[in-house]
Amino acid sequence: MKNFFSLTTGVLAMSLLVAGCAKNKDVEPTITNIAVTNPDFQTLEDAAIRGDVAVLLGNKNAADPSGNFTVFAPTNAAFARLGLNSATDLTALQQPFLRSTLFYHVFSGTLPGSALTAGSTSVSALGVTRRIIQRADSSKYVNGSKILGTDVTAANGLIHPIDKVLLATGGNVVESAVALSTAKVFVKPELTFLVAAVLRCNLQGLLSQPGPYTVFAPTDQAFIDAGIPNIDAINKMDVNTLTGILANHVLSNSSAGQLGNKFTPELPAGSSVTAFGGRPLALGAFTDGVLTVKGAGNPAPANMVIPDVQCTNGVVHVIDRVLLP
């Protein structure tokens, strides 16, 4: 996948290693100093070590006249939502993907809290934009990640703590699913059943179009739990039946609503929406940054396993059940 792990040219990087960065109380702390000395960012530090990034945020940003970076910094709890609680857990992720993920949290320059207004966007060091969302209760999100605080000042920029890890692929929905299925994201392949189903129904061309789409992507275990034990079973399924199931996992911009490219805080929680195939999906309450989704044929709703993955033609939410029409 050509763009999946592409990084922005230049010296932007996010490393929380403190090589030669003294913790001197008489010196204004850098972003690196603040992160390393704050136990809430231990997993972030471990991620930077695992990511093997090159430039320390303990230095001035040579690409910015002010010498500043701005970092959306996931807390330990943010990483824990993905099952990443330690340096050992991080080895479940491929190193290039982890490195590109760190870049997605960095902005070159000063991006103060006052600039984080509803609907505004910023370009990350990965080259992929992020957008600011404000809910009715005035809480603010960068993509699907709640902004827990703003303007933690450092000698070389600002830190904004967030409650979820920001995820972006650099590829479209199909390319992103293929990257997961071929172990380019996690060391263990995932979404292999979904990719096989898309290919079986010849939907890869449609889902590679600009969209935009919001896609609920069932895990491999979700397919198994739905009574589809293996990929061979997918390849033997009636194409029309399988196409109807897949269409139940896609939202788009249509007469049924502007539902494409939606992060969790933007989805119409507690309501019924119409999927691409014309069937209803019931969205649950927005709770702790996620919501459930239920197909008409499901006895119980699906939970979001990995929400808010930004693709070039929409947003993917990985879920733990197949949504039955």
N, C-alpha and C positions, 0 to 999 in steps of 0.2 A: 504494500500500500504506500503510494508515493509520498503522501504528506503526513502520514499518521504520526511519525515521530520527528517531524521537521522542527528545528529550533530556529529562533530568530538569530540572524547574524549579529555579531557584536559581543559585548562583554557582559550582557545581562545573565545572571545566574543566581541561584538561591542556595547558598551553603551555610549551614549553621555550625560548621566546624570552626573552632577558634584557634587556628594556627597562627600564633604570634599576636593574638588579640588580647592584650592584658586587661584584666578586670581591675582597673585603677579607679578608685573612688574620686580622684581629683580630675578625671577626664570624663567629658560627657559621653555616655555609652552609645555605641553604634547599634544598629538593628541586630547585629550578631550578638553583641553583649547582652542586650535585653532578652533575646530569645533563649540564649544558653543559660542565663541565670534565673529564668522563670520556669519552674517545674511544670507549668501548664503546657509548655511547648517541647517537652522531652521527645515525644514521638516525631515531631517535626524535625528536631535536630537529628534523630536517628535516620529519618527519611533522607535528609540531605547527605548524610554520610553514605548511605546505601546508593543514592543517586549519583554519587561521584561527580558533583558539579564543580566547576573550575574556579569561579570567582567568588571571593568572600563578600558578604554584605557588611563586613567590618570595614570595607573600604568605601571611598567616595565613588559615585557612579560617573565614570568617564564619559558616558554618552549623554549626560544631562548637564546643562550649564550650572545648575545649582548643586550638582554632585549628589542628587538624592534618588532614592528608590522609595516606592510605596509597596508594602507587602500585605496582602490579605492572608492572615496567619491562622491556619486551622489549629485548634486546641487538641489536647490529647483525646478528649471526648469525641471530637470530630473524626479523628482517625479510628477510634473504637467503633464508630457506627459502621465501618467497613470491615470490622473484625481485626483491625491492625492495632495491637496494643503494645507491641515491643519491636525491637530491632529484628528479632527472629521472624516475627509475623510479616515484616516487610519483604522478606525474601520470597513471598508468594507472588510478588509483582515482578515483572521483567524490569530490569534496570533502566533501559531506554524510556519505557513508559513512565516510570517513577520520575525520572529526570524531567521529562516534558511536563509532567503534572506540576512539579515545583515551579517551572517557568510560568505556568498559567496563573500562578498566584502573585506574580511580580509585575509592577508597572514602572516604567522608566521615567522618573521625575516625581514631582509632588502632586499627590491626589488627595487633598484634604477631605475631611468628613463633610464639609459644606458643599463639596462638588458631587457628592453621592446623592444626586436627586433622582426622583422617580423617572424612569425612561432613559436616563443617561447611560452612555456606554464608555468603555475604556478598552484600549488595546493592550493585551498582555505581552509579556516577553516571549510567549509562544507564538504570537502573531494572531491569535484568536481573540475576538472581543468578548467582553463580559457586559452584562447589563444590570442596572439597579432597578429593583422592584419594591414598591411600597404598598403595604396592605392597609386596609381600612383602620386598623388599630395603630397606624403610624410606624409599625415595625418595618425595618428595611432589610433587604436581601440583595446579595450579589449573586445573580443566577438563582439557585435554590438554597443558598447558604445564608443563614441569618447573620447580620452584622451585630456582633455582641458589644462592640465599643469602637470608638474612632480616635484617631489622632494621638496615639501613643508616640510621643516624639523621641527621636534619636538624633545623633550627630549627623547621620547621613540619610534621614528620611522619616517615614511614618509607618506605623503598624496599625492595621485594623483587624482585631481578632474575629474569627468566624466559627460557626458551629458545624460546618460540613466541609469536607475536602472538595475543592472545585475540580471538576473532571471535564476534559475536552479531548476530542480525538484527532481533529484535523482532517477527518474523512467524513463521507456521507453515512447515512444509516446503514447501508449494506456493507460498505467498507469497514465500518466500525464493528459490526457483528462478525464479519469474516476475521478481523484482527483478533477478536476474543476467541473465536472458534479454532484459530491456528496458533494459540498460545503466545500471541504478541503482547498481550496485556497481563494476564495472569500466567504463571508457569503452567498451571493446569488449564487445558482448554475448557471453554464455556460457550454456551449458545450454539453448540454444534447441531442440536436438533432443530433449532429455529432456522439456521442457515440452510440445512437440508430441506426444510419445508418450503422456504422461499424459492430455492432452486427447483424443487419439484413442481411448484405452481408457476414457475417462470415469472416471478414478481420482482426479480432483482432490478430490471430496467425501470419499472415504475417507482420503486423505493429509492432509486438513485437520482430521480428527478428533483428539481429545486424544492418542491413541496410548498410550504414547509409542513413537516409532520410532527406529531407527538406519538411516539411508539412505546407501547408496553411490551417488553421483550421477556418472554418466559424463560427461565433457566432450564437446563437439561433435566433436572430433577422434577421440575413442574410438568414436563411432558410425560415423564415416567409415571408420576402420580396421576396423570389424566388417563392412564391406560395405554400409553404409547411406549412400549418398552425399549425400543432401539430405533436407529436410523433406518434399518431395513423395513421396519413397520411403517415409517413415514413414506418410504418410497413405494409401498404397496397400497397406500391409502387412495381413495377416490379423489381426484384432483379438485373437483367442484366442492366436495365436502371440506377438504383441507384449505382451499382458497377462502371459503366462508369463515373458517376459524381464524385464519390469519387476518382477514379484513376486520375482524372484531377487535384487533389489537392496535388499530391505527386511527388517530384523530387528525383531521385536516381543516383547512379553511374552506368552508362551503356554506350553502344555505342553512345548514344545521348549526352553524356557529363558527367563530374564528378560534379554532381549537388547536391549530398547528403551532409547533415550536413553543410549547408552554412548559415552564418550570413549575415545580410543585406549588409555590405560593401564588401562581397565576391560574391554576386549574380551578374550575368552579366547584369547590368542595360542597358536599352535601346535596348534590343534584344529579339528575340524569342527563347524559350526553349521548349523542348519536355517533356511533363508530362509522368507519369508512364503508362498511358493508351494509349500513342502514339499520343495524340492531342497536338497542340501548345498552349503555354501560352505566352502572350506578357508582358514583364517586362518594367516598366516605368523608368524614370530617377531617379538616386539616389539623393534625395533631403532631406536635414535636417535629414539624418540618416535613411531614409526609402525609399521604392519605391512601386509603384502600381503594381498590377498583374491583367491581363485580360484574360478570356477564350474566345475562338472563338465565343461562343454563348452569350456573355455578351454585352449589349449595352454600358456599362460603366465599368471602371476598379474598382477593389476592393482596398481599403486602408488598411494598416496595423494598427490594433487597439492595439495589444500588440506584438511587434516584438521580435525576438531573444531570445526565451525561450530554454535554453539548456536542452536536454533530454539525456538519456544514449545511445540512438541509433539515434540521430539526433537533428535537430533544428526545432522548431515550431514557425510559425508566425500566430497569430490570425488575421483574416481579416473580413471585414464587408459585403462581398458578397459571394454567392456561385458561384464557377467558372464553368460555363456551357461549355461542349465540343462543 
